[in-house]
């Protein structure tokens, strides 16, 4: 079987659209939809094929959220496949470009990361024959628009792919909704468009996600987040009265001075983590603020009788981190603090029954029922009230549980990192 025979019809169109009579006059292509639907690989093959067919000694850009994620998610496999097809790929790691040659035709492909506003300056000044954006919704608008402005060579074309986001996202409004106006081919992918995925694997992904993440990653919908953040949380299912005998212990901390402080003691047993006890202090409710030393005393009391592996804490809590380190008892780990990715990871853990909560953790249980998406901002942001225990839960899951949860199933690791 040849490589091309393994692609679905939609993937083949993503590869060949530029050479078809119907679409060759289009300026751009957008592929969006479900995770693991084969968008990135088919588009990257198509992008290289188009570039090598139509240009000689041309300069192109391949862009991701970061260069590291771009290499992991696209370039490593793409270079291998190009090599199998007879292309010569020479990478200049220090300058972030790859020269690709076939039949005495060579073109240069620069790699860019576009994660924030400052990234736009990196691509200024270059003249491009074309650009490929992998996961464009994760890039800053200023970077994308600066890259588009660099495509001034006659015959240049633009390639976009992404998983859906909020329908208020600028890319949805400016490109997907205006695809016809911008002479852009729009293709929507589902997992069934990737023939390399078996039915059992598709079903496993369907079990993994829930809520807004299911709508976006599985159904491929541009869905606004609304309602409670963790609809999969079930008090009867996710709480316990008598804890099991745990052998490992971790404490997670969301530290506040004006805002409440929330600490959780976690114990691990048979692959599940149990929130055994908590400390929750609101200076507004109590009418008196506490010092770092007073919060540290509460941390000591929470850890009483067990050996703590580490304390995971919001990296912005500099004074409290220094207080903990000064006492010398606990190892401190700054938490991973990406809110949306963290919420998705907590959702995954709840759905897979990897988290349990003691009925004595009343503030944490209360916040699960009060933690809602903001409907005013137009972006995925939870309302910043009743979120302090939710933050310390998220710190724990993102920093400690995530690697353990996926370590036994490498199939999901790429998806976890990608999103």
Secondary structure as a PSIPRED ss2 file (coil, helix, strand):
# PSIPRED VFORMAT (PSIPRED V4.0)

   1 X C   1.000  0.000  0.000
   2 X C   1.000  0.000  0.000
   3 X H   0.000  1.000  0.000
   4 X H   0.000  1.000  0.000
   5 X H   0.000  1.000  0.000
   6 X H   0.000  1.000  0.000
   7 X C   1.000  0.000  0.000
   8 X C   1.000  0.000  0.000
   9 X H   0.000  1.000  0.000
  10 X H   0.000  1.000  0.000
  11 X H   0.000  1.000  0.000
  12 X H   0.000  1.000  0.000
  13 X H   0.000  1.000  0.000
  14 X H   0.000  1.000  0.000
  15 X H   0.000  1.000  0.000
  16 X H   0.000  1.000  0.000
  17 X H   0.000  1.000  0.000
  18 X H   0.000  1.000  0.000
  19 X H   0.000  1.000  0.000
  20 X C   1.000  0.000  0.000
  21 X C   1.000  0.000  0.000
  22 X C   1.000  0.000  0.000
  23 X C   1.000  0.000  0.000
  24 X C   1.000  0.000  0.000
  25 X C   1.000  0.000  0.000
  26 X C   1.000  0.000  0.000
  27 X C   1.000  0.000  0.000
  28 X E   0.000  0.000  1.000
  29 X E   0.000  0.000  1.000
  30 X E   0.000  0.000  1.000
  31 X E   0.000  0.000  1.000
  32 X E   0.000  0.000  1.000
  33 X E   0.000  0.000  1.000
  34 X C   1.000  0.000  0.000
  35 X C   1.000  0.000  0.000
  36 X C   1.000  0.000  0.000
  37 X C   1.000  0.000  0.000
  38 X C   1.000  0.000  0.000
  39 X H   0.000  1.000  0.000
  40 X H   0.000  1.000  0.000
  41 X H   0.000  1.000  0.000
  42 X H   0.000  1.000  0.000
  43 X H   0.000  1.000  0.000
  44 X H   0.000  1.000  0.000
  45 X H   0.000  1.000  0.000
  46 X H   0.000  1.000  0.000
  47 X H   0.000  1.000  0.000
  48 X H   0.000  1.000  0.000
  49 X H   0.000  1.000  0.000
  50 X H   0.000  1.000  0.000
  51 X H   0.000  1.000  0.000
  52 X H   0.000  1.000  0.000
  53 X H   0.000  1.000  0.000
  54 X H   0.000  1.000  0.000
  55 X C   1.000  0.000  0.000
  56 X C   1.000  0.000  0.000
  57 X C   1.000  0.000  0.000
  58 X C   1.000  0.000  0.000
  59 X E   0.000  0.000  1.000
  60 X E   0.000  0.000  1.000
  61 X E   0.000  0.000  1.000
  62 X E   0.000  0.000  1.000
  63 X E   0.000  0.000  1.000
  64 X E   0.000  0.000  1.000
  65 X C   1.000  0.000  0.000
  66 X C   1.000  0.000  0.000
  67 X H   0.000  1.000  0.000
  68 X H   0.000  1.000  0.000
  69 X H   0.000  1.000  0.000
  70 X H   0.000  1.000  0.000
  71 X H   0.000  1.000  0.000
  72 X H   0.000  1.000  0.000
  73 X H   0.000  1.000  0.000
  74 X H   0.000  1.000  0.000
  75 X H   0.000  1.000  0.000
  76 X H   0.000  1.000  0.000
  77 X H   0.000  1.000  0.000
  78 X H   0.000  1.000  0.000
  79 X H   0.000  1.000  0.000
  80 X H   0.000  1.000  0.000
  81 X H   0.000  1.000  0.000
  82 X H   0.000  1.000  0.000
  83 X H   0.000  1.000  0.000
  84 X H   0.000  1.000  0.000
  85 X C   1.000  0.000  0.000
  86 X C   1.000  0.000  0.000
  87 X C   1.000  0.000  0.000
  88 X E   0.000  0.000  1.000
  89 X E   0.000  0.000  1.000
  90 X E   0.000  0.000  1.000
  91 X E   0.000  0.000  1.000
  92 X E   0.000  0.000  1.000
  93 X H   0.000  1.000  0.000
  94 X H   0.000  1.000  0.000
  95 X H   0.000  1.000  0.000
  96 X C   1.000  0.000  0.000
  97 X E   0.000  0.000  1.000
  98 X E   0.000  0.000  1.000
  99 X E   0.000  0.000  1.000
 100 X E   0.000  0.000  1.000
 101 X E   0.000  0.000  1.000
 102 X E   0.000  0.000  1.000
 103 X C   1.000  0.000  0.000
 104 X C   1.000  0.000  0.000
 105 X E   0.000  0.000  1.000
 106 X E   0.000  0.000  1.000
 107 X E   0.000  0.000  1.000
 108 X E   0.000  0.000  1.000
 109 X E   0.000  0.000  1.000
 110 X E   0.000  0.000  1.000
 111 X E   0.000  0.000  1.000
 112 X E   0.000  0.000  1.000
 113 X E   0.000  0.000  1.000
 114 X C   1.000  0.000  0.000
 115 X C   1.000  0.000  0.000
 116 X C   1.000  0.000  0.000
 117 X H   0.000  1.000  0.000
 118 X H   0.000  1.000  0.000
 119 X H   0.000  1.000  0.000
 120 X H   0.000  1.000  0.000
 121 X H   0.000  1.000  0.000
 122 X H   0.000  1.000  0.000
 123 X H   0.000  1.000  0.000
 124 X C   1.000  0.000  0.000
 125 X C   1.000  0.000  0.000
 126 X C   1.000  0.000  0.000
 127 X C   1.000  0.000  0.000
 128 X C   1.000  0.000  0.000
 129 X C   1.000  0.000  0.000
 130 X E   0.000  0.000  1.000
 131 X E   0.000  0.000  1.000
 132 X E   0.000  0.000  1.000
 133 X E   0.000  0.000  1.000
 134 X E   0.000  0.000  1.000
 135 X C   1.000  0.000  0.000
 136 X H   0.000  1.000  0.000
 137 X H   0.000  1.000  0.000
 138 X H   0.000  1.000  0.000
 139 X C   1.000  0.000  0.000
 140 X C   1.000  0.000  0.000
 141 X H   0.000  1.000  0.000
 142 X H   0.000  1.000  0.000
 143 X H   0.000  1.000  0.000
 144 X H   0.000  1.000  0.000
 145 X H   0.000  1.000  0.000
 146 X H   0.000  1.000  0.000
 147 X H   0.000  1.000  0.000
 148 X H   0.000  1.000  0.000
 149 X H   0.000  1.000  0.000
 150 X C   1.000  0.000  0.000
 151 X C   1.000  0.000  0.000
 152 X C   1.000  0.000  0.000
 153 X C   1.000  0.000  0.000
 154 X C   1.000  0.000  0.000
 155 X C   1.000  0.000  0.000
 156 X C   1.000  0.000  0.000
 157 X E   0.000  0.000  1.000
 158 X E   0.000  0.000  1.000
 159 X E   0.000  0.000  1.000
 160 X E   0.000  0.000  1.000
 161 X E   0.000  0.000  1.000
 162 X E   0.000  0.000  1.000
 163 X C   1.000  0.000  0.000
 164 X C   1.000  0.000  0.000
 165 X C   1.000  0.000  0.000
 166 X C   1.000  0.000  0.000
 167 X C   1.000  0.000  0.000
 168 X C   1.000  0.000  0.000
 169 X C   1.000  0.000  0.000
 170 X H   0.000  1.000  0.000
 171 X H   0.000  1.000  0.000
 172 X H   0.000  1.000  0.000
 173 X H   0.000  1.000  0.000
 174 X H   0.000  1.000  0.000
 175 X H   0.000  1.000  0.000
 176 X H   0.000  1.000  0.000
 177 X C   1.000  0.000  0.000
 178 X C   1.000  0.000  0.000
 179 X C   1.000  0.000  0.000
 180 X C   1.000  0.000  0.000
 181 X C   1.000  0.000  0.000
 182 X C   1.000  0.000  0.000
 183 X C   1.000  0.000  0.000
 184 X E   0.000  0.000  1.000
 185 X E   0.000  0.000  1.000
 186 X E   0.000  0.000  1.000
 187 X E   0.000  0.000  1.000
 188 X E   0.000  0.000  1.000
 189 X E   0.000  0.000  1.000
 190 X C   1.000  0.000  0.000
 191 X H   0.000  1.000  0.000
 192 X H   0.000  1.000  0.000
 193 X H   0.000  1.000  0.000
 194 X C   1.000  0.000  0.000
 195 X C   1.000  0.000  0.000
 196 X C   1.000  0.000  0.000
 197 X C   1.000  0.000  0.000
 198 X C   1.000  0.000  0.000
 199 X H   0.000  1.000  0.000
 200 X H   0.000  1.000  0.000
 201 X H   0.000  1.000  0.000
 202 X H   0.000  1.000  0.000
 203 X H   0.000  1.000  0.000
 204 X H   0.000  1.000  0.000
 205 X H   0.000  1.000  0.000
 206 X H   0.000  1.000  0.000
 207 X H   0.000  1.000  0.000
 208 X H   0.000  1.000  0.000
 209 X C   1.000  0.000  0.000
 210 X C   1.000  0.000  0.000
 211 X H   0.000  1.000  0.000
 212 X H   0.000  1.000  0.000
 213 X H   0.000  1.000  0.000
 214 X H   0.000  1.000  0.000
 215 X H   0.000  1.000  0.000
 216 X H   0.000  1.000  0.000
 217 X H   0.000  1.000  0.000
 218 X C   1.000  0.000  0.000
 219 X C   1.000  0.000  0.000
 220 X C   1.000  0.000  0.000
 221 X C   1.000  0.000  0.000
 222 X C   1.000  0.000  0.000
 223 X C   1.000  0.000  0.000
 224 X C   1.000  0.000  0.000
 225 X C   1.000  0.000  0.000
 226 X C   1.000  0.000  0.000
 227 X C   1.000  0.000  0.000
 228 X E   0.000  0.000  1.000
 229 X C   1.000  0.000  0.000
 230 X C   1.000  0.000  0.000
 231 X C   1.000  0.000  0.000
 232 X C   1.000  0.000  0.000
 233 X C   1.000  0.000  0.000
 234 X C   1.000  0.000  0.000
 235 X H   0.000  1.000  0.000
 236 X H   0.000  1.000  0.000
 237 X H   0.000  1.000  0.000
 238 X H   0.000  1.000  0.000
 239 X E   0.000  0.000  1.000
 240 X E   0.000  0.000  1.000
 241 X C   1.000  0.000  0.000
 242 X C   1.000  0.000  0.000
 243 X C   1.000  0.000  0.000
 244 X C   1.000  0.000  0.000
 245 X C   1.000  0.000  0.000
 246 X C   1.000  0.000  0.000
 247 X C   1.000  0.000  0.000
 248 X E   0.000  0.000  1.000
 249 X E   0.000  0.000  1.000
 250 X E   0.000  0.000  1.000
 251 X E   0.000  0.000  1.000
 252 X E   0.000  0.000  1.000
 253 X E   0.000  0.000  1.000
 254 X E   0.000  0.000  1.000
 255 X C   1.000  0.000  0.000
 256 X C   1.000  0.000  0.000
 257 X C   1.000  0.000  0.000
 258 X C   1.000  0.000  0.000
 259 X C   1.000  0.000  0.000
 260 X C   1.000  0.000  0.000
 261 X E   0.000  0.000  1.000
 262 X E   0.000  0.000  1.000
 263 X E   0.000  0.000  1.000
 264 X E   0.000  0.000  1.000
 265 X E   0.000  0.000  1.000
 266 X E   0.000  0.000  1.000
 267 X E   0.000  0.000  1.000
 268 X E   0.000  0.000  1.000
 269 X E   0.000  0.000  1.000
 270 X C   1.000  0.000  0.000
 271 X C   1.000  0.000  0.000
 272 X E   0.000  0.000  1.000
 273 X E   0.000  0.000  1.000
 274 X E   0.000  0.000  1.000
 275 X E   0.000  0.000  1.000
 276 X E   0.000  0.000  1.000
 277 X E   0.000  0.000  1.000
 278 X E   0.000  0.000  1.000
 279 X E   0.000  0.000  1.000
 280 X E   0.000  0.000  1.000
 281 X E   0.000  0.000  1.000
 282 X C   1.000  0.000  0.000
 283 X H   0.000  1.000  0.000
 284 X H   0.000  1.000  0.000
 285 X H   0.000  1.000  0.000
 286 X H   0.000  1.000  0.000
 287 X C   1.000  0.000  0.000
 288 X C   1.000  0.000  0.000
 289 X C   1.000  0.000  0.000
 290 X C   1.000  0.000  0.000
 291 X C   1.000  0.000  0.000
 292 X H   0.000  1.000  0.000
 293 X H   0.000  1.000  0.000
 294 X H   0.000  1.000  0.000
 295 X H   0.000  1.000  0.000
 296 X H   0.000  1.000  0.000
 297 X H   0.000  1.000  0.000
 298 X H   0.000  1.000  0.000
 299 X H   0.000  1.000  0.000
 300 X H   0.000  1.000  0.000
 301 X H   0.000  1.000  0.000
 302 X H   0.000  1.000  0.000
 303 X C   1.000  0.000  0.000
 304 X C   1.000  0.000  0.000
 305 X C   1.000  0.000  0.000
 306 X C   1.000  0.000  0.000
 307 X C   1.000  0.000  0.000
 308 X C   1.000  0.000  0.000
 309 X C   1.000  0.000  0.000
 310 X E   0.000  0.000  1.000
 311 X E   0.000  0.000  1.000
 312 X E   0.000  0.000  1.000
 313 X E   0.000  0.000  1.000
 314 X C   1.000  0.000  0.000
 315 X C   1.000  0.000  0.000
 316 X C   1.000  0.000  0.000
 317 X C   1.000  0.000  0.000
 318 X H   0.000  1.000  0.000
 319 X H   0.000  1.000  0.000
 320 X H   0.000  1.000  0.000
 321 X H   0.000  1.000  0.000
 322 X H   0.000  1.000  0.000
 323 X H   0.000  1.000  0.000
 324 X H   0.000  1.000  0.000
 325 X H   0.000  1.000  0.000
 326 X H   0.000  1.000  0.000
 327 X H   0.000  1.000  0.000
 328 X C   1.000  0.000  0.000
 329 X C   1.000  0.000  0.000
 330 X C   1.000  0.000  0.000
 331 X C   1.000  0.000  0.000
 332 X E   0.000  0.000  1.000
 333 X E   0.000  0.000  1.000
 334 X E   0.000  0.000  1.000
 335 X C   1.000  0.000  0.000
 336 X C   1.000  0.000  0.000
 337 X C   1.000  0.000  0.000
 338 X C   1.000  0.000  0.000
 339 X H   0.000  1.000  0.000
 340 X H   0.000  1.000  0.000
 341 X H   0.000  1.000  0.000
 342 X H   0.000  1.000  0.000
 343 X H   0.000  1.000  0.000
 344 X H   0.000  1.000  0.000
 345 X H   0.000  1.000  0.000
 346 X H   0.000  1.000  0.000
 347 X H   0.000  1.000  0.000
 348 X H   0.000  1.000  0.000
 349 X H   0.000  1.000  0.000
 350 X H   0.000  1.000  0.000
 351 X H   0.000  1.000  0.000
 352 X C   1.000  0.000  0.000
 353 X C   1.000  0.000  0.000
 354 X C   1.000  0.000  0.000
 355 X E   0.000  0.000  1.000
 356 X E   0.000  0.000  1.000
 357 X E   0.000  0.000  1.000
 358 X E   0.000  0.000  1.000
 359 X C   1.000  0.000  0.000
 360 X C   1.000  0.000  0.000
 361 X C   1.000  0.000  0.000
 362 X H   0.000  1.000  0.000
 363 X H   0.000  1.000  0.000
 364 X H   0.000  1.000  0.000
 365 X H   0.000  1.000  0.000
 366 X H   0.000  1.000  0.000
 367 X H   0.000  1.000  0.000
 368 X H   0.000  1.000  0.000
 369 X H   0.000  1.000  0.000
 370 X H   0.000  1.000  0.000
 371 X C   1.000  0.000  0.000
 372 X E   0.000  0.000  1.000
 373 X E   0.000  0.000  1.000
 374 X C   1.000  0.000  0.000
 375 X C   1.000  0.000  0.000
 376 X C   1.000  0.000  0.000
 377 X C   1.000  0.000  0.000
 378 X C   1.000  0.000  0.000
 379 X C   1.000  0.000  0.000
 380 X C   1.000  0.000  0.000
 381 X C   1.000  0.000  0.000
 382 X E   0.000  0.000  1.000
 383 X C   1.000  0.000  0.000
 384 X C   1.000  0.000  0.000
 385 X C   1.000  0.000  0.000
 386 X C   1.000  0.000  0.000
 387 X C   1.000  0.000  0.000
 388 X H   0.000  1.000  0.000
 389 X H   0.000  1.000  0.000
 390 X H   0.000  1.000  0.000
 391 X H   0.000  1.000  0.000
 392 X H   0.000  1.000  0.000
 393 X H   0.000  1.000  0.000
 394 X H   0.000  1.000  0.000
 395 X H   0.000  1.000  0.000
 396 X H   0.000  1.000  0.000
 397 X H   0.000  1.000  0.000
 398 X H   0.000  1.000  0.000
 399 X H   0.000  1.000  0.000
 400 X H   0.000  1.000  0.000
 401 X H   0.000  1.000  0.000
 402 X H   0.000  1.000  0.000
 403 X H   0.000  1.000  0.000
 404 X H   0.000  1.000  0.000
 405 X H   0.000  1.000  0.000
 406 X H   0.000  1.000  0.000
 407 X H   0.000  1.000  0.000
 408 X C   1.000  0.000  0.000
 409 X C   1.000  0.000  0.000
 410 X H   0.000  1.000  0.000
 411 X H   0.000  1.000  0.000
 412 X H   0.000  1.000  0.000
 413 X H   0.000  1.000  0.000
 414 X H   0.000  1.000  0.000
 415 X H   0.000  1.000  0.000
 416 X H   0.000  1.000  0.000
 417 X H   0.000  1.000  0.000
 418 X H   0.000  1.000  0.000
 419 X C   1.000  0.000  0.000
